[in-house]
Amino acid sequence: MDPRVRNGMVAMFLVSAAGVATLLLEWPLIVPIVLFLCACLAGAYVVKQSLRRR
């Protein structure tokens, strides 16, 4: 395996691990944001579907 490829994979793994740790630490702040984003996406989908039916 090419050393650059291996270094890239290790870096991606470390970044993803740091992201997961941050999510776990910031969980009370992130949950409402995620719910809000999901609600926005669902609302946009419903509006798009209702506009398409006309």
C-alpha positions as a printed NumPy array, in Angstrom:
array([[  0.   ,   0.   ,   0.   ],
       [  1.258,   3.461,  -0.919],
       [  2.36 ,   5.428,   2.182],
       [  0.375,   8.478,   1.033],
       [ -2.793,   6.401,   0.714],
       [ -2.213,   4.906,   4.164],
       [ -1.6  ,   8.366,   5.671],
       [ -4.791,   9.653,   4.052],
       [ -6.802,   6.754,   5.454],
       [ -5.337,   7.283,   8.936],
       [ -6.105,  11.008,   8.738],
       [ -9.706,  10.332,   7.657],
       [-10.117,   7.832,  10.505],
       [ -8.778,  10.339,  13.052],
       [-11.055,  13.098,  11.728],
       [-14.109,  10.82 ,  11.855],
       [-13.193,   9.685,  15.387],
       [-12.824,  13.312,  16.49 ],
       [-16.187,  14.101,  14.902],
       [-17.883,  11.236,  16.739],
       [-16.306,  12.321,  20.04 ],
       [-17.475,  15.894,  19.451],
       [-20.998,  14.654,  18.668],
       [-21.081,  12.647,  21.887],
       [-19.838,  15.598,  23.936],
       [-22.141,  18.153,  22.316],
       [-25.172,  15.824,  22.174],
       [-27.616,  18.142,  24.065],
       [-26.85 ,  20.97 ,  21.634],
       [-26.937,  18.878,  18.462],
       [-30.191,  16.968,  18.987],
       [-32.489,  20.02 ,  18.588],
       [-30.498,  21.214,  15.574],
       [-30.777,  17.812,  13.872],
       [-34.511,  17.637,  14.631],
       [-34.972,  21.153,  13.228],
       [-33.084,  20.278,  10.042],
       [-35.132,  17.088,   9.595],
       [-38.339,  19.058,  10.082],
       [-37.207,  21.613,   7.497],
       [-36.383,  18.877,   4.995],
       [-39.721,  17.167,   5.576],
       [-41.57 ,  20.484,   5.168],
       [-39.738,  21.26 ,   1.925],
       [-40.538,  17.763,   0.621],
       [-44.235,  18.138,   1.458],
       [-44.38 ,  21.562,  -0.213],
       [-42.647,  20.219,  -3.313],
       [-45.051,  17.274,  -3.511],
       [-48.101,  19.523,  -3.123],
       [-46.804,  21.863,  -5.833],
       [-46.172,  18.911,  -8.151],
       [-49.769,  17.642,  -7.733],
       [-51.275,  20.851,  -9.076]])
